[in-house]
Amino acid sequence: MKRVGIFGGSFDPVHKEHFNMAKSVINELNLDLLYVIPTYKAPHKKGAYASDKDRFNMLLECFKGEQKICISPFEIESEGVSFSYLTVTHFKNLYKDAELFFLVGSDMLSSFLTWKNPEIIAKNTKLVLISRSGESGDLQALKTVETALNIKVKKLEYVGKNISSTQIRVYAGLGLDVGDFVFDGVKNYIKENNLYCGNYLYSYVSKALPEKRKIHTAGVIITALKLAKKLGANLEKVETCALLHDIAKYLDASNYPNFKLDSDVPKAIEHQFLGAYIAKTELKIDDEEILDAIRYHSTGKKDMSLISKILYVADLIEPNRKYEGVELLRQKIEENFNSGFAFATQEVLKFLEKNGQPIYYLANEVANYYKGDII
């Protein structure tokens, strides 16, 4: 019996880990053929950043020469919302006597029961879970789906690296090299076709910050967006405040005569206040929730919005942070966001005290205000 795999996604853009996952799936499941299928419009996502043609062409670049991998235009050519049950039905009719395997990631599996007609997918294919490092909830999601649909989900031995298309888009938007994440053919295609350049805010930040600070900013954006998706926060607002949070890091407040700063503000945190000022006056950001998140991202304050909390912790735990205690902080935020946030405010206070750094009143205020939330 022929064994055929179905691997769908936005692939916006396709990256090295997509390639590694595809090859591992073929080897572990002994597939005769794997269809890689870019969506036209995913039900649970907004539209793609790159065009259908560009995403398809990047897939061709990534998988060229792979005899067992076929890039399928089925969902793109079908147009409309790309419901997976329709894709599965199509390939079941195409391969009536084959054994079909449907690949899902951890995030897909956790929402699988909310998809349209998931029972049709489960009836006609074998669900295969591909995990990535740093993801949690695999076992719980797996058991939930298995119980609800009375099936057995196959969990691959392969665990992918934590690379995402979001990471590549953010790096590209900030003018950072994406060569660690995509193959040369895809990298060149992105550059030649001016993909993922970002909006005027990305352009501003790309010019305003040195490379090291842009790498930090990218880490904050990616971490903040992950938290925002998990917590149901506004993704656009979170991305904007994370992108702009350090725009004043290397600027001198004295060069802005209309900007007023209290005399007791420590030098290390001036940039949060000046950053909010520049975002409003020069970049024309008028959303007070975004401006507030930037204005207090280092110190915090009483009664913070969810977006402000997300930026505060993302700045502390983004992947490039290596200080002692960061792994514990990441763990606590993953386990319970509000408790982890409150714990973070205490840790910041301890760090400042231990290192003899000046403590602005807001740091004390936020730590006292939220200390009751620590579990």
C-alpha positions in Angstrom: 0.0 0.0 0.0 1.3 3.4 -1.0 2.1 5.8 1.9 1.4 9.5 1.3 1.9 12.4 3.6 0.2 15.8 3.7 2.1 18.8 5.1 0.2 22.0 5.0 1.0 25.5 6.2 1.4 29.1 5.3 5.2 28.7 4.6 5.6 32.5 4.8 8.4 31.9 4.3 9.5 28.3 4.2 12.6 27.7 6.4 15.3 25.1 7.1 13.2 23.5 9.9 10.3 22.9 7.5 12.9 21.0 5.3 14.2 19.0 8.2 10.7 18.1 9.4 9.7 17.0 5.9 12.8 14.8 5.5 12.4 13.3 9.0 8.7 12.5 8.3 9.6 10.7 5.1 12.2 8.6 6.9 10.3 7.8 10.1 7.0 7.0 8.3 8.6 5.4 5.3 6.6 7.6 2.9 6.5 7.1 -0.8 5.5 10.7 -1.3 5.0 13.9 0.8 2.8 16.7 -0.5 3.8 20.1 0.8 0.8 22.4 0.4 0.8 26.2 1.0 -2.5 27.5 2.1 -4.4 30.1 0.2 -6.0 31.6 3.3 -5.8 29.8 6.6 -9.0 29.8 8.7 -7.2 30.7 11.9 -4.8 33.3 10.5 -4.8 36.6 8.7 -3.6 36.8 5.1 -0.1 35.8 4.2 2.6 38.5 4.0 4.1 37.2 0.8 2.0 36.5 -2.3 0.8 33.0 -3.2 3.3 33.0 -6.1 6.2 34.0 -3.9 5.5 31.4 -1.2 5.1 28.7 -3.8 8.3 29.7 -5.6 10.2 29.7 -2.2 9.0 26.2 -1.6 10.3 25.1 -5.0 13.6 26.6 -4.1 13.7 24.9 -0.7 12.8 21.4 -1.9 14.3 21.3 -5.4 15.9 18.0 -6.2 13.8 16.1 -3.5 12.3 13.2 -5.4 9.8 12.2 -2.7 8.5 15.8 -2.1 5.9 17.4 -4.3 4.8 21.1 -3.9 1.1 21.1 -4.4 -0.9 24.2 -5.6 -4.2 22.6 -4.6 -5.2 25.0 -1.9 -3.9 28.1 -3.7 -5.7 27.1 -6.9 -8.9 26.3 -4.9 -8.9 29.8 -3.4 -11.3 30.7 -0.6 -10.5 29.6 3.0 -8.2 26.6 3.0 -10.1 24.1 5.1 -8.0 21.0 5.7 -10.9 18.6 5.5 -11.4 19.6 1.8 -7.7 19.0 1.1 -7.8 15.6 2.8 -10.9 14.7 0.8 -9.2 15.7 -2.4 -6.1 13.5 -1.7 -8.2 10.6 -0.5 -10.1 10.6 -3.8 -6.7 10.9 -5.6 -5.2 8.0 -3.7 -8.1 5.8 -2.9 -6.0 2.8 -1.8 -3.2 4.7 -0.1 -2.5 5.2 3.6 -2.6 9.0 4.2 -0.7 10.8 7.0 -1.7 14.3 8.0 1.1 16.3 9.7 0.3 18.7 12.6 2.5 20.8 14.9 1.8 21.3 18.6 0.0 24.6 18.0 -2.2 23.0 15.3 -3.0 20.0 17.5 -4.1 22.1 20.4 -6.7 23.8 18.2 -7.5 20.8 16.1 -11.0 20.2 17.5 -12.0 23.7 16.6 -11.3 23.1 12.9 -14.1 22.6 10.5 -15.0 18.9 10.3 -11.9 17.5 12.1 -13.6 14.1 12.2 -13.3 13.9 8.4 -9.5 14.5 8.6 -9.2 11.9 11.4 -11.3 9.3 9.5 -9.4 9.5 6.3 -5.8 10.1 7.6 -3.5 9.1 10.4 -2.7 12.2 12.4 1.1 12.8 13.0 2.4 15.2 15.6 5.7 17.0 15.0 7.0 18.7 18.1 9.5 21.6 18.3 11.8 22.3 21.2 10.5 24.8 23.7 6.9 24.0 23.0 4.7 22.6 25.8 1.3 21.0 26.0 2.0 18.3 23.5 0.9 15.4 25.7 -2.3 17.1 26.9 -3.4 18.2 23.5 -2.6 14.8 22.1 -4.7 13.0 24.7 -7.6 15.5 24.3 -7.8 14.9 20.5 -7.4 11.1 20.9 -10.2 10.9 23.4 -12.6 13.3 21.5 -12.1 11.5 18.1 -11.4 8.0 19.4 -8.1 7.8 17.4 -4.4 7.3 18.0 -2.1 10.2 17.2 1.4 9.2 16.0 4.1 11.3 17.7 7.3 11.5 15.8 10.6 10.9 17.5 12.1 13.9 15.7 11.9 17.2 17.6 12.4 20.3 15.5 14.4 23.3 16.3 12.6 26.4 17.5 12.6 28.4 14.2 9.6 30.2 13.0 8.5 32.1 9.9 7.7 35.1 12.2 11.3 35.2 13.3 12.5 35.4 9.6 10.0 38.1 8.8 11.1 40.2 11.8 14.8 39.7 11.0 14.2 40.7 7.4 12.2 43.7 8.4 15.0 44.9 10.6 17.6 44.4 7.9 19.2 41.5 9.7 20.7 38.5 8.0 18.3 35.5 7.7 20.9 33.0 6.4 20.8 31.0 9.6 17.1 30.2 9.1 16.7 29.7 5.3 18.6 28.1 2.5 20.5 30.3 0.1 18.0 29.9 -2.7 15.2 31.2 -0.4 17.4 33.9 1.1 18.2 35.2 -2.4 14.6 35.0 -3.5 13.6 37.1 -0.5 16.2 39.7 -1.2 15.6 39.9 -5.0 11.9 40.3 -4.6 12.0 42.7 -1.6 9.9 40.5 0.6 9.3 41.1 4.3 10.7 44.6 4.3 8.3 45.7 7.0 6.4 49.0 7.3 7.8 52.5 7.9 8.3 51.7 11.6 10.6 48.7 10.7 12.5 51.0 8.4 13.0 53.6 11.1 14.2 51.1 13.7 16.5 49.4 11.2 18.3 52.7 10.6 18.1 53.9 14.3 19.7 50.9 16.1 23.0 49.1 15.8 22.9 45.4 14.9 23.2 44.1 18.4 20.3 46.1 19.6 18.3 45.1 16.5 18.9 41.4 17.4 17.6 42.1 20.9 14.6 44.0 19.5 13.8 41.0 17.2 13.9 38.7 20.2 11.5 40.9 22.1 9.1 41.1 19.2 9.1 37.3 18.7 8.7 36.6 22.4 6.0 39.2 22.8 4.0 37.8 19.8 4.2 34.3 21.2 2.8 35.5 24.6 0.2 37.6 22.8 -1.1 34.7 20.8 -1.3 32.5 24.0 -3.0 35.2 26.0 -5.3 36.6 23.3 -3.8 40.1 23.2 -3.9 42.4 20.2 -1.0 41.2 18.0 -0.6 44.4 16.0 -0.3 46.5 19.1 2.1 44.1 20.8 4.3 44.0 17.7 4.4 47.8 17.4 5.3 48.5 21.0 7.9 45.7 21.0 9.4 47.0 17.8 9.7 50.6 19.2 10.5 49.9 22.8 14.2 50.7 22.5 14.2 53.4 19.8 15.6 56.0 22.2 18.3 53.7 23.7 21.2 55.7 22.1 19.6 59.1 22.0 20.3 62.1 24.2 17.2 63.6 25.8 18.9 67.0 25.9 18.6 67.1 22.1 14.8 67.3 22.4 14.0 70.7 24.0 10.2 70.0 24.1 10.7 66.7 25.9 10.3 67.1 29.7 12.0 64.6 32.1 11.9 64.5 35.9 15.4 65.3 37.3 15.4 62.1 39.5 15.0 59.7 36.5 18.1 57.3 36.4 20.0 57.5 33.2 19.4 53.8 32.5 15.7 54.2 32.1 15.5 57.6 30.3 15.1 55.8 27.0 11.6 54.4 28.0 10.2 57.9 28.4 12.0 59.4 25.5 11.0 56.5 23.3 7.3 57.0 24.0 7.8 60.7 23.2 9.5 60.0 19.9 6.9 57.3 19.0 4.2 59.9 19.4 5.8 63.1 18.0 7.9 61.7 15.2 6.3 58.3 14.3 2.8 59.5 14.8 1.7 56.7 17.1 -1.5 57.9 18.8 -2.6 54.7 20.6 -2.1 55.4 24.3 -2.0 51.7 25.2 1.1 51.3 22.8 2.7 54.5 24.1 2.1 53.4 27.7 3.8 50.0 27.1 6.9 51.7 25.7 6.9 54.4 28.4 7.1 51.9 31.3 8.7 48.8 29.7 11.8 49.0 31.9 10.3 50.0 35.3 6.7 48.9 35.0 4.0 50.8 37.0 0.8 50.2 38.9 -2.3 48.8 37.1 -0.5 47.8 33.8 -2.5 46.7 30.7 -1.9 43.2 29.3 0.1 44.6 26.5 2.4 46.5 28.9 2.9 43.3 30.9 3.8 41.3 27.8 6.4 43.9 26.7 7.8 44.1 30.2 8.5 40.4 30.4 9.4 39.9 26.8 12.2 42.4 27.3 13.5 40.3 30.2 13.2 36.8 28.8 13.8 37.2 25.0 16.1 34.4 23.7 19.3 36.5 23.7 19.1 37.1 27.5 21.7 34.9 29.3 21.7 36.2 32.9 21.6 34.0 35.9 18.0 33.1 36.7 16.5 33.8 33.3 15.5 30.1 32.7 13.6 30.1 36.0 11.8 33.3 35.0 11.0 31.8 31.5 9.6 28.7 33.2 7.4 30.7 35.6 6.0 32.9 32.9 5.2 29.8 30.8 3.4 28.1 33.7 1.4 31.1 34.8 1.7 34.4 33.1 0.3 36.7 35.8 2.3 35.0 38.5 5.4 35.0 36.4 5.0 38.7 35.6 4.7 39.5 39.3 7.7 37.3 40.1 9.7 39.2 37.4 9.0 42.6 39.1 10.4 41.2 42.3 13.5 39.9 40.5 14.2 43.2 38.8 14.1 44.9 42.2 16.5 42.3 43.7 18.9 42.7 40.7 19.0 46.5 41.1 19.6 46.3 44.8 22.3 43.6 44.5 24.2 45.6 41.8 23.9 48.9 43.7 22.0 50.5 40.8 19.6 53.4 41.4 16.0 52.3 42.0 13.3 54.6 40.5 10.1 54.7 42.5 8.1 53.0 39.8 10.1 49.8 40.2 9.2 49.6 43.9 5.6 50.6 43.1 5.0 47.8 40.6 6.7 45.2 42.7 4.5 46.0 45.7 1.3 46.4 43.6 1.6 42.9 42.0 3.3 40.9 44.7 0.0 39.3 45.8 -0.3 37.6 42.3 2.7 35.4 42.9 1.7 31.8 43.3 
